[in-house]
Amino acid sequence: MIVRPVSSSDLPALIELARSTGAGLTTLPANEERLAHRVGWAEKTFRGEAGRGDADYLFVLEDDDGRVVGISAIAGAVGLREPWYNYRVGLTVSASQELNIYREIPTLFLANDLTGNSELCSLFLHSDFRNGLNGRLLAKARMLFIAEFPQLFGNKIIAEMRGMSDENGRSPFWESLGRHFFKMEFSQADYLTGVGNKAFIAELMPKFPLYSCFLSEDARNVIGRVHADTEPALTMLKAEGFSYQGYVDIFDAGPAVECETAKIRAVRDSAPLVLAIGTPGDDATQFLIHNRKREECRITVGAARFAAGTLVVAPATAKRLRLSAGDNVRAVPLSPAREAV
């Protein structure tokens, strides 16, 4: 498996992936025109023809037979072209000494605080390939790309996680809040945000602080929680240093997690190395390995070991990277020591 930049020839495969995502992945709508535009813009981005506010680094996961089975992306900066909204979960305190009343009321404040940060987004892997190291390669390859080209990204990286919804795509948070302002199903609002209408919809949401006690119990219970399918992605991000700081999505209340770019484990611990080809050995570690290229970027996972200042990999790993012995790579152990591989 390798992760590489998307190309226009991948569009049919992306359409098929988009149709299988269900509700919740707003940045991958099953809309051919929208996806074609996004792929074209991603190609410009990798060529260095887009400013950070418009940059869209869209990657695909490709198997050894050339089949595209997953995607992931990095947005160069959010909110620099249109407002980027989240709810900040806060607290309002009401007190009266005379009446001997003291109340702490959880409150949602509409905020643009995450504007300007880079974002990990659009992560999706075909269900037939959710095994082995595929998911971690697809997700973490982006972090190694950031480590190689830090000047392209912000000082903080964020990721909006999919919030709670049932098997029918019903979001308790949307039913208790958003539906009062829009006569549409959550799935329709979710789709509209994916085709570029999020700012327009957000403008119609109430701007004043919302007391969460006015929401239904089901809605209150999902604030800051992720969909069951997203739990593995959240666990992986936490192991890399990301944490929840009280910001949630305005539609499904899924959490936004964040980390200073330089403190992301895969960024902080990665290093440039010289590639050697040989036999890694039975006790080799799984490494995430980048060929250090931008437009021709290729990232893979392979067993490797250090030897005399080089990173020794198997011939198949070097072939996937399209590199030879003596070429430069950037590499980092796939997982933190505390995370089982």
N, C-alpha and C positions, 0 to 999 in steps of 0.2 A: 504494500500500500504506500502511496505517496500523496502528499498535499501539494498542490500547485495553484497558480492563479487561474481563474476562470477564463475561458475563451468563448467566442461566439459559437463555435461548434458544439459547445456543451448545452445550448439552449433547450433542445428536445428533452435531454435527461433532467434538466432543472424543472421543466414543466411537470414531468412525472413525479419528481420529488415533492414539488409544491402541492400537488393534488393529494398527496398522502399524509400531509402534516396535520390536518384537522385544524380546529380553532386554536388560536394562541400564538402562533408564530407570525406576527404581523409584518415582519420584514421579508417574508417569502410568500407573497400572494400568488395564487394560481391564475395569473393574468399575463398572457404571453407578451402583450405590448409593453407592460410595465417591466417584466423580467428582461426582455430584449434591451430595453433602455438601460436597465441596471447593469447588465453584462457589458454593454458598450461603454458605459461610464467607468466600470471597474477596469476595463482594458486601458482607458485613458489614465486612470489613477496609477496603475502599475508602471506606465510609461513616464510618470512624473508630470502629467499635464493637468492636474487638478490641485487646487489649493486645499489646505487642511480642512476647511469648513465644508468642502464638497467631496473629499476623498472617501472612496468606498473600496476597501481592499477585500474582494470577494474570492474565496478559495474553494476548491473542490477536492474531495477525497476520491482518488482513482485507484482501482485495483490493478493487478499486474496484467490483466487482459484489456485494460483501457476503459473499463466501465466506471462511470461516475456514480458513486453511491452515497455521497454526503456533501454538505456545504458548511462553511463557516465564514465569518467576515469580521472586519474591524472598520468602524467608522472613524475617520480621522479626528473629527470634533463634532459634538452634537450642539444644536441650538444656535449656530452662528448664521444660519439662513432663515430659520423660522423658530419661534419660541419652543423650548423643550420643557415640558411640564411634568412635574411629579407632585404627589402629596407628601409633605413632611409630617410625620407623626409626632405630635407634640402634646403639651399638657396645658390646660387652663385651670387656674386655681381660683376658687371663689370662697370667701371667708367672711364671717360676721361674728365678732366677739360677743356682741350683744345677744345674738340668738344662739350662740354656741354652735355655729355651723362651719364646717370646713369641708370643701369638696374639691377633689382632683378629678378633672374631666378630660379624658383623652380627646384630642382635637386634631383634625386634618387641615393643614395649611397648604394652599396651592402655591407652588414654588418653582423657580427657574434656577435653583442653586447648582445643578449639575451641568449647566451650560459650559461649553468649552472643553469638556473632558472627552477623551477618546472612548469608544464603546466596543466591547465584544458583543457581537450580535449574530443573528441568522444561523444558529447552530442546529443542524438537522442531519441525522444519519438514518439511512434506509433500515427498516426493521430487520431485514435478513442479515445485516452486517453488524448488529449490535452485540458483538462478542469480541473476545480477545482484547487487543490493545487499540482497536479501531477508534473507539470513542475518545480515548485520551489523546491519540495522535491528532485527530481532527480538531479537538478543542485547544490543545496546548501548542500546536504548531504556530498558532497566531502569536503566542507569547514569545516564541523564539524569533519570529519575524520582527516583533517589536524590539527585542533585545539587539538585533542586528541593525535596525534603522530607527533608533530612539528619536532622532530629530524630526521624524514624520508624525510624532504623536504627542499627546499632552502629558503633563506631569502626573496625571491620575487617569486610571482606566476604570470604567464602570461596566456593569452588565445588568440589564433588566431581566429578571427571571419571570417565567410564565407563572401567573397566579392560578388560584384554584377555580376549576370549573368541572361540571359533571360530565358523564359520558355523552350527554346530549349537547354539550357546549354551553351549558347554562352557568353563568357566573353569579354567585350570591351577591357579590359586591355591586355588580352592574344592576342586578335586579332591585337592589335597595337604594341605589343612588343614581346611576347614569340613566336608567330607564325613565326617571321622572322628567328628564330634560330632552330625551330623544325617543321618538316613537319607532324604535327598531330593536331587533334582537341583538344580543351581545355579539354573536358571530358576524352580523352585518357591520356593526361598528368596528369590530376587530379587523375585518377585511378593508374597510375604508381607511383605517389608519395605515394599513400596509401599502395602499396605493397612493399615499402622500397627503391624506386629509386629516392627520392627527391634530395639527395646529388649529384648523378650522373647527373641528369638533370640540377641542379643548376650550376654545374661546367662548363656547356656549355653556360651559360648565360654571357652576357658581364660584365666584372669586373670594367670597368671604369665608372665614374659617368655619369648618363643619364640626359640630359636636358628634363624635362617633356614637354616643349613646342614643342618638336619633335613628341610627341604622338598625336593621334587623339583627337579631342575635347571630344568624348565619353569616351575615356580612361582617360583623365585628370579629367573628372567629377566624376569618380568612385573611385579615389584614396582615401583610408581611409574610404570608405562607406561600410555598410554591406548590405547583401541580405535582402529583406523584411521579409523573414521567420526568420531571425536572430535578428531582431529588439527587440523582447521581451527579448531575452537572453542578449543582450547588455544593455538594460535598467536595468535588474536585477543586472548585474555585476557592473554597475555604482553606484547603490544604496548600494552595498557592499563595495565601495571604489575604484574600478578599474577605470583607466583613460587611455586615448589614449596619447601616448608620441611620436608619429611620426614614428612608425614602421609599415610597411605593408607587406603583403604576396607578394612573388616575382612572383606569377602566376596570381592572380586575384585582387591584391592590397587591399584585405580586411584588416582592422586594427588589430593590436595586442594591447590588453589592458593589463595593469599590475598593481600590488599593492604589497607593502611590506606585507609579510605574517602576521606579528603581527598586521597590521593595517586593515586587512579585518574584516568587522563588525561582521560576524558570528564567526570568530576566537577570536577577541578581547573581545566580549561580552559573549561568552559561559562560562559556569561554571559547575564544578562537583557538583552533588546533590544526595540526597537519594530519591529513588522512594517510593511513597505512592500510594495506589489504593483506589479510592473512586469515588465521583461525582465532576468533575471539576466545574460545575455550568454554568449558562447561560452567565456570563460575563468573562468566561475563555479565555485565549489567546492561539492562535495556536503556539505550540512549535515544533522545530526540536529537536529530542531526539535520542541519540546514546547510545547503551548498553556498550560502552567503551571497546569493544573487537576488535581484529584485524582480525584474520582468520575467526572468527565466528561473524564478525561485522553485526549488524542490525540497521538500522536507519529509523525512521518513523516520521510522523507529527501527532500530536494529541492535542486536547484541554487540557490545564493544568493550574494549579494555584499553587502558593506558599502557604504553611501552615506549621508553626512551623519548618522551616528549611528543609522541604521536598518539592518535586514536586508531586502534586496530579494529577493522570491521571485515565482515565476510564479503566476498566478491559480489554477491547478490545485492547487498546494501549499497555498495559503491555504484553498481549499475543503475539502481533506482535513482540515485542522486545525479547520475551522468557525470561522475567524477573519476579521476584516476589517482593512483598513489602519488603523494606529494602535493595534491591540491589542498586548499584551505577549507575548513568547515567551521561552523559554530555548533557546539553541542552542550547538552546538559542531561543528567539522568532524567528519565521520563517521569519518575515519581519521587517525592520526598522519601527519605529513609523510613519515615513512620507509616508510609502508605504502601500497602502490598501491591506488587506488580502482577 
